[in-house]
Amino acid sequence: MSPHAGRIDGEMNLFRPVPGYAHGDRFQLDGATIRLRVDARARRVSLRIDQGAGEVIATAPNARQLAEAVAFAQSRAVWIAGQMVRLPARSTLAPGQTIEVLGGPCLLEAARTRGKLVPASGDGPMRIIAPEGERFGPAILRLLKAEARRVLTDRTAVHAAALGQPEPAVMINDPKGRWGSCTPARRAGFAGAARVGRIRYSWRLILAPYEVMDYVAAHECAHLIEANHGPDFWTLVEGLVPDVKARRRWLRTRGAELHGFGQG
């Protein structure tokens, strides 16, 4: 399940060789940061926008073709500029800031204490309290990831049970191109026991409304039965959550904003 991401491939037969480029090098192109990458699995040079890092990845199949990747990026400067202006605004985490968590306000507070998340109550919004100083931002992110794991594990268990499926293992990470992915249970060899399914989620879903997060959990659980996105798959999803189109629309129109969070 993937948000829209800019990417362009190219074949460059004529370019001016520039020696000395290495994997991981960066250079500036009209205000955009270009990072060079070598990937032996790549078939040609290509460009990809890394929304989280706010930079362009220029990939080459080998180190010898990094100069070709540089030339290709330079030849696509207009395309790159158009993609960069569409990137979400980067958000710096600071004490006193209010962010959205599961569709509701969450106040960030600094204190001389260990980090903790305080649920919303009748007296006020959810609060996340983190240590003062340079540990503040990283601590906020750790607590958000932990809360994402808790909520998504709970909703995954609910949807898997509704589908009559064993509860899959849940993992939380920060993929650049997917909100979730599912590996259904498989048998371990001839007559072997079935391995439990696995579902990976983006922790950034905790920043979306609860209904959107729940939809992604239902979407991935439906893949435990249907690997494709055919009519039978959507029938399963719609049996688990209402208003599927509205929840998908939110991800299409607002999802990119989540990738700028905590990147300032």
C-alpha positions in Angstrom: 0.0 0.0 0.0 1.9 3.0 -1.3 1.6 6.8 -1.1 2.4 8.7 -4.3 6.2 9.2 -4.7 8.1 10.9 -7.5 10.5 8.8 -9.6 12.0 9.0 -13.0 14.2 6.6 -14.9 16.5 7.3 -17.8 19.0 6.1 -20.3 21.9 8.5 -20.7 24.1 7.6 -23.7 25.8 11.0 -24.0 27.2 12.7 -20.9 30.3 14.4 -19.7 32.2 12.1 -17.4 33.0 13.6 -14.0 35.5 11.5 -12.0 35.6 11.0 -8.3 31.9 10.3 -7.3 31.2 7.7 -4.6 28.2 6.1 -3.0 26.7 8.5 -0.5 28.1 11.7 -2.0 25.8 14.7 -2.0 25.7 17.8 -4.2 23.4 20.8 -4.7 21.3 21.4 -7.8 19.3 24.6 -7.9 18.7 24.4 -4.2 17.9 20.7 -4.1 20.2 18.2 -2.4 21.0 15.2 -4.6 22.4 12.1 -2.9 24.2 9.5 -5.0 23.5 5.8 -4.4 24.9 2.6 -5.9 22.4 -0.4 -6.2 23.6 -3.5 -8.0 20.0 -4.5 -8.5 19.2 -1.3 -10.5 19.0 -1.7 -14.3 19.6 1.9 -15.2 20.2 5.3 -13.6 17.2 6.7 -11.9 15.9 9.5 -9.7 13.7 9.2 -6.6 12.4 11.7 -4.1 13.0 10.8 -0.5 10.2 12.6 1.2 11.5 11.9 4.7 15.0 13.3 4.1 13.8 16.0 1.8 16.3 15.1 -0.9 16.7 13.4 -4.3 18.3 10.0 -4.6 20.2 9.5 -7.8 20.8 5.8 -8.2 23.3 4.0 -10.5 23.8 0.2 -11.1 27.5 0.6 -10.2 30.1 3.2 -9.1 31.3 3.7 -12.7 27.9 5.1 -13.7 27.6 7.6 -10.8 28.8 10.3 -13.2 26.0 9.3 -15.5 23.5 9.6 -12.6 24.8 13.1 -11.9 24.4 14.1 -15.5 20.9 12.6 -15.6 19.9 14.6 -12.5 21.3 17.8 -14.1 19.3 17.2 -17.2 16.1 16.8 -15.1 16.5 19.9 -13.0 13.1 21.2 -13.9 11.4 17.9 -13.0 13.3 17.9 -9.7 12.3 21.4 -8.8 8.6 20.6 -9.5 8.8 17.5 -7.2 10.6 19.4 -4.4 8.0 22.1 -4.1 5.4 19.4 -3.4 7.3 18.0 -0.4 5.5 18.4 2.9 6.7 21.1 5.3 9.3 19.8 7.7 8.2 19.9 11.4 10.6 20.5 14.3 9.6 19.1 17.6 9.7 21.6 20.5 8.2 21.9 24.0 4.9 23.6 24.1 4.0 22.4 20.6 0.6 20.8 19.9 0.6 18.0 17.3 -2.2 15.7 16.1 -2.2 12.1 17.3 -4.9 9.8 16.1 -6.9 12.8 15.0 -6.8 14.6 18.4 -4.5 17.3 19.9 -1.4 16.2 21.8 0.7 18.6 23.8 4.5 18.2 23.9 6.0 19.0 27.3 9.6 19.0 28.6 10.5 18.0 32.1 13.3 16.6 34.2 11.9 13.1 34.0 11.7 10.0 31.9 9.5 10.2 28.9 5.9 9.1 29.1 2.6 9.4 27.2 -0.4 10.7 29.2 -3.8 9.8 27.6 -6.4 12.5 27.1 -8.8 13.0 29.9 -11.8 15.3 30.6 -9.4 17.9 31.9 -7.2 18.1 28.9 -5.7 16.7 25.7 -3.2 13.9 25.4 0.3 14.9 26.5 3.7 13.5 25.8 6.3 14.4 28.4 10.0 14.0 27.4 13.4 14.9 28.9 14.6 18.5 28.4 17.4 19.4 26.0 18.8 17.5 23.0 17.0 14.3 24.0 13.6 15.9 23.7 12.9 15.2 20.0 14.2 11.6 19.9 12.3 10.8 23.0 9.0 12.1 21.5 9.6 10.0 18.4 10.2 6.9 20.5 7.0 7.4 22.5 5.0 7.9 19.3 6.4 4.7 17.8 5.6 2.8 20.9 2.0 4.1 20.8 1.7 3.2 17.1 2.8 -0.3 17.9 0.3 -0.6 20.7 -2.7 0.6 18.7 -1.8 -1.2 15.5 -1.2 -4.5 17.3 -4.6 -4.2 19.0 -6.4 -3.4 15.7 -4.6 -6.1 13.8 -5.7 -8.7 16.4 -9.3 -7.5 16.1 -9.4 -7.6 12.3 -7.5 -10.9 12.0 -10.0 -12.5 14.4 -12.9 -11.1 12.4 -11.4 -12.8 9.3 -10.8 -16.1 11.2 -7.1 -15.8 10.8 -4.3 -16.4 13.3 -3.0 -13.1 14.8 0.1 -12.1 12.7 3.3 -10.7 14.0 3.3 -6.9 13.9 6.4 -4.8 13.1 6.8 -1.0 13.1 9.3 0.8 10.9 9.6 3.9 8.7 9.2 2.9 5.1 9.4 5.6 2.5 7.0 4.1 0.0 4.3 2.1 2.0 1.9 2.6 4.9 1.8 -1.2 5.4 2.8 -4.5 3.9 1.7 -8.1 4.6 3.4 -11.4 4.4 0.7 -14.1 4.8 1.3 -17.3 6.8 3.1 -20.0 4.9 4.0 -23.6 5.6 7.6 -24.3 6.6 8.5 -27.0 4.1 6.6 -30.3 3.3 4.0 -31.1 5.9 5.5 -28.4 8.2 3.7 -26.2 10.6 2.4 -22.9 9.2 4.5 -19.9 9.9 2.6 -17.0 11.3 1.9 -14.1 9.0 3.7 -10.8 9.4 2.5 -7.2 8.9 4.7 -4.2 8.8 3.3 -0.7 9.4 4.7 2.8 9.1 4.8 4.3 12.6 3.7 7.6 11.1 0.2 6.3 10.9 -0.1 7.4 14.6 -0.2 11.0 13.2 -3.3 10.2 11.1 -6.9 10.1 12.3 -7.8 6.9 14.2 -10.2 5.9 11.4 -7.4 6.1 8.8 -5.0 4.1 10.9 -7.7 1.4 11.5 -8.4 1.3 7.8 -4.7 0.5 7.0 -4.8 -2.3 9.6 -7.9 -3.7 8.0 -6.4 -3.4 4.6 -3.3 -5.3 5.5 -5.2 -8.0 7.4 -7.3 -8.6 4.3 -4.1 -9.4 2.5 -3.7 -12.4 4.9 -6.5 -14.0 2.7 -6.3 -12.1 -0.6 -2.9 -11.2 -1.9 -4.2 -8.9 -4.7 -6.5 -5.9 -4.8 -9.4 -7.6 -6.7 -13.1 -7.4 -5.8 -12.9 -10.2 -3.2 -10.1 -8.2 -1.4 -12.2 -5.0 -1.2 -15.2 -7.0 -0.1 -13.1 -8.2 2.9 -11.9 -4.7 3.7 -15.4 -3.2 3.5 -16.6 -5.9 5.9 -14.1 -4.7 8.5 -14.4 -0.9 8.3 -16.9 1.6 7.0 -16.3 4.5 4.7 -13.3 2.9 3.0 -13.3 5.5 0.1 -13.1 8.4 2.6 -10.2 6.8 4.5 -8.3 6.1 1.3 -8.9 9.6 0.1 -7.4 11.0 3.3 -4.2 9.1 2.7 -4.0 10.3 -0.9 -4.6 13.9 -0.1 -2.9 14.3 3.4 -0.6 11.3 3.7 2.4 13.1 2.4 2.3 15.6 5.3 3.2 12.8 7.7 6.6 12.3 6.1 7.7 15.8 7.1 7.0 15.2 10.8 10.0 15.3 13.1 12.4 16.0 10.2 13.1 19.7 10.8 
